[in-house]
Amino acid sequence: DTQVRFVKSALWYHGYARPELHQLPADGSTGSRELLLAFSWLLHRLGLLEQLLARNRVKTGDETSVCTCEDNLPNSQEGTTEAAPEGGLEDRVDVRYLQWLNGRLRFQWRSLHAQHQEQCKLLHKIHLFTSGSHMDQSLGHFSVTETDLVRQPENYKQLLQLLESETMQLEAFLEWKQLEPVYWQWMETVLDNMAEEGNLCESQDAHVEKRRLPEVTSSCPWADNLTGQMDRLSRDLMALQDQLQQLITQRKAAWWEKVMAREELQKEGFSATARKIRESVKLKLRDLSSLHSPKQNEMHGSYRLVLRNKHPATKMGFGQSVSKEPVSAVSATEVIRELQMREASLQRELEQLREECRQRLEKIAEGLEGVICISP
């Protein structure tokens, strides 16, 4: 049961919200075809096989993951307000427990950061001490795996087995790519059969209602379906219009409150407020300019760590100098600069959200009589 619930939650998290799958029993007795559809959806939507190959790849060099892309939610998760089936937190959650979890998470994060810094220091020592020993001129130094093989040559058998296993996986992936069109043709037949079964069930459920229809409409069943769809669309449009009207009214009321508050400001206070607004506008324009800049600056993927000397003309091993860096090379200085800009932007957004929360709390506290609120 736990495994079935985990699979349902994971598929829901990735955007697969087919109700027939989430309504399956927890004992796993039925639903093989629904699992087949979900597996096919993962293959098509997430690139499951490619991700597995990338995760199981044997890394002989010292690599690190770099990502300076914007964090955008998938389209399937935007505007979703439904709760996950058979899961979620309880209605009542103790705030102290959440604070304890937050403190524990921050402590583990700091410990992980300290371990990562120590790993970077040791990695730098290995690259520095083995400088000039590599045959490849573009590298010039050994990686951790290569250094371990030099110190313990008997470990090369295990590395060879891993490389052979990866080769077998790549060969299987190439064979799958050749047979993939056959698989998707088969899935089309599965979907057609499920659609026919669904239409048959709907026709059986609506058979009694169709008997009650007048003789004029019974000769044109498509007209009834079209009329029902038009009625549903009209109701949806009316509901959206009402929601839009409520939103407009709320926005107008909020703007009028802001206008009245600005009129009550004094002249010197108004100048200071205007100065703050100009500064915030400049920061937002700077963020927009960086956001709409060409996507060539966005870096994403795994990069090999290579120690570069400040003087590229310095002689390396075997009497050769370091060759020029490849086109796909990324400097650590560029990555640090991009991350610092992202950090500053997120910090400004955090301060803005904190100020909005503080103002809301102040408005709520004004309406409480006989209560003194002390900020932490």
Secondary structure as UniProt FT lines:
FT   HELIX           2..13
FT   TURN            14..15
FT   HELIX           19..22
FT   TURN            26..27
FT   HELIX           32..46
FT   HELIX           48..55
FT   STRAND          63..67
FT   HELIX           75..77
FT   TURN            78..79
FT   TURN            85..86
FT   HELIX           95..129
FT   TURN            130..132
FT   TURN            137..139
FT   HELIX           144..151
FT   HELIX           153..155
FT   HELIX           156..205
FT   HELIX           207..211
FT   HELIX           215..218
FT   HELIX           221..263
FT   HELIX           267..291
FT   HELIX           295..297
FT   STRAND          300..304
FT   TURN            312..313
FT   HELIX           317..319
FT   TURN            327..328
FT   HELIX           332..366
FT   TURN            369..370
//
